[in-house]
Amino acid sequence: MHAHPQHWSPPINPRAFIQTMITLASASLGLVAALAWNEAIKATLAYLGLGDSLAGLTTNAIIATVIAVAVLIWLGKLAARLGGDAAFSREAEG
């Protein structure tokens, strides 16, 4: 028989597990939202007659990029205000 330690702990830290699950759920929901916005932008461009043309695809890419950058900047500022760290940081200018 094997000797068992007196105190057994689970192989996974429950707090780390929950944080990981929150991160995965956030990423999944973010992807769903991004796909929904992509479809909305594509439908709007099709309505405007741009559709799948090069101009329409470029416009879609630009709009998606502007939205992504704006949301990341806003979340970074929110994290700073709450005393947390942003997932990305910008090098000091100058």
C-alpha positions in Angstrom: 0.0 0.0 0.0 1.0 3.5 -0.7 1.3 6.1 2.1 -1.2 8.9 1.7 -0.3 12.4 2.7 -2.3 13.8 5.6 -3.7 16.7 3.7 -5.0 16.1 0.2 -5.5 19.0 -2.2 -7.1 19.0 -5.5 -4.8 18.9 -8.5 -6.2 22.1 -9.8 -6.4 25.4 -7.9 -10.2 26.2 -7.9 -9.6 29.9 -8.2 -7.4 29.5 -11.2 -9.9 27.1 -12.7 -12.7 29.6 -12.3 -10.6 32.5 -13.7 -9.7 30.3 -16.7 -13.3 29.4 -17.3 -14.3 33.1 -17.2 -11.5 33.9 -19.6 -12.7 31.2 -22.0 -16.3 32.3 -21.7 -15.4 35.9 -22.3 -13.4 35.0 -25.4 -16.2 32.8 -26.8 -18.8 35.5 -26.2 -16.5 38.1 -27.7 -16.1 35.9 -30.8 -19.9 35.6 -31.1 -20.3 39.4 -30.8 -17.6 40.0 -33.3 -19.2 37.7 -35.8 -22.6 39.4 -35.3 -21.1 42.8 -35.8 -19.3 41.5 -39.0 -22.6 40.3 -40.4 -24.2 43.7 -39.5 -21.4 45.6 -41.2 -21.6 43.3 -44.3 -25.4 43.7 -44.6 -25.0 47.5 -44.3 -22.4 47.6 -47.0 -24.5 45.4 -49.2 -27.5 47.7 -48.6 -25.2 50.6 -49.7 -24.3 48.7 -52.9 -20.7 47.9 -51.9 -21.3 44.2 -51.0 -18.3 41.9 -51.7 -16.4 44.4 -53.9 -12.9 45.4 -53.0 -14.2 48.7 -51.6 -16.8 46.9 -49.5 -14.3 44.4 -48.1 -11.8 47.2 -47.4 -14.5 49.3 -45.7 -15.5 46.3 -43.6 -11.9 45.7 -42.5 -11.4 49.4 -41.6 -14.6 49.6 -39.6 -13.8 46.3 -37.8 -10.3 47.6 -37.0 -11.5 51.0 -35.7 -14.1 49.3 -33.5 -11.5 46.8 -32.1 -9.0 49.6 -31.4 -11.6 51.8 -29.7 -12.9 49.0 -27.5 -9.3 48.0 -26.5 -8.4 51.6 -25.6 -11.6 52.0 -23.6 -11.0 48.7 -21.8 -7.4 49.7 -21.1 -8.6 53.0 -19.6 -11.3 51.2 -17.5 -8.7 48.7 -16.2 -6.4 51.6 -15.3 -9.2 53.4 -13.5 -10.0 50.3 -11.5 -6.4 49.7 -10.6 -5.8 46.7 -12.8 -3.4 46.2 -15.6 -4.4 46.2 -19.2 -3.6 43.1 -21.3 -1.4 45.3 -23.5 0.6 48.4 -22.9 1.9 51.1 -25.1 5.5 52.1 -25.1 6.2 55.6 -23.7 6.4 58.1 -26.5 9.4 60.3 -26.9 
